[in-house]
Amino acid sequence: MNKTVSILGSTGSIGTQALEVCEKHGLKITALAANSSVKLLAEQARKFSPEYVCIFNAEKYADLCAELAGTNVKILSGMEGLCDIAALPQTDIVLNSVVGMVGLLPTLTAIDAGKDIALANKETLVAGGELVMSAAAAKGVKIYPVDSEHSAIFQCLQGNKRSQLSKVILTASGGPFFGKSYDDLRSVTKEQALNHPNWDMGSKITIDSATLMNKGLEFIEAKWLFDLTPEQIEIVVHRQSVVHSAVEYNDYSVIAQLGVPDMKIPIQYALLYPDRVSCPTGRLSLTDYGSLTFAKPDLETFKCLSSAIEAIKRGGAYPCLVNSANEEAVGAFLHDEIKFIEIGEIVSSVLEKFPSSDINSYEDVMKADKAARDYVRSLIS
Ligand code: MG
């Protein structure tokens, strides 16, 4: 394995697991970037000796320089640094695992530089799906999904004709509040929302999993990654998170990908594609599980999910608007400014509040992003 990898978001849940995978298989790390975790980033830099590190939060730049004094690592900061790292000529593949739509510009920059991308930053495709996919096609860049569901779909497509795919079945764990009524959600606390039954993840995605916004974002992500219509995507709640998703072909054969719920499997497949080698994770024992269950999602209770689906059906700026409103609302919830149930109310209100508009450029995305965030802030303060 002599691939070289840059990791954007190296101190997060995906980033740290990706480093484990890289270490196990001897992949060379050319660059690491983090938002603000100076100590961990410096520790990773000392261990993996990348040529570059970047701290997104520029206020932490001096701290990082102090931590890495005496090393040869070149230190960058801010969005400029993130984009420089995304475009390094000596990197084969860029793993983008930053949180939120801040990942869009580095993704576009990596594509422009002809870098293949392992994409864990789903907001990139939600906010700028059309821009990203058309730029990737024009540059011949490959986007390997890291999200477990999209990796599953990607794996189920291998060796089959894409033109003979009839639909995809996107599985959802249902989150910690599966089976609850809308009224039950009124009393949800932050601690309950941050406690996911199957996956250990960062706080933004854990809240998104509790509201089911995560599945809404993944619905949009699947549409763009696999060139589907919204009608071709079925969401099925599968509590055990063993079937990571499935595809149906024209002959009604359904092919699924299964495994233990551990992100190292999809991370490794994205970084080492098409190789399948031993992964630092557990084996799946179906008999330990005994039974697997499947149910329809509750689109009435989980307004974030229904809003995201409606947004991609409408198209234009709506997916970006609901995503940005959600990012802002989740931030407010994590800062105790709003209740859990208000996240869904805020996200769904965006569909009523904003008239339809088009996305033709990165600037259009940023304009929609700002408008949605300003709107949410005006509701809160
Ligand atoms: Mg997922």
Boltz pocket constraint, residues with backbone or C-beta under 6 A from the ligand:
constraints:
  - pocket:
      binder: B
      contacts: [[A, 147], [A, 148], [A, 149], [A, 218]]
      max_distance: 6.0
